[in-house]
């Protein structure tokens, strides 16, 4: 069998499979799945998202935890930010973190930048 004939056979076979599969899937009966037993409010109750923000008072940095409700909890305080630049302080005020690892990474990065300068 020459090369042109082999290529043509492969293309015809590919087109045939490409046409048959969507047709079979179109007529295939859909499985019915039972309704979910949990409501949206129950799902969101189980997933309480905690966020962390910085508050700055008198050149001291406070890390505050915000829960899903209105409560606030100071996680740690006393970080001296008198050496930080105004841009970094402004960024700290606007940034919201999803974990304490992110908070610690931000503080470490800022300290590294200060030690390089």
Number of C-alpha atoms within 10 A of each C-alpha: 5 6 8 9 10 11 11 11 12 12 12 12 12 12 11 11 11 11 11 12 10 11 10 10 10 10 8 9 8 8 6 6 6 6 6 6 7 8 8 8 9 10 10 11 10 8 10 11 13 14 16 22 19 22 17 19 10 8 15 14 20 18 19 17 20 17 14 13 9 6 8 13 11 14 11 11 14 12 13 13 19 12 11 14 12 11 9 13 19 11 12 18 14 11 12 15 15 13 13 15 10 13 19 11 11 16 14 12 12 17 14 11 10 12 8 6 5
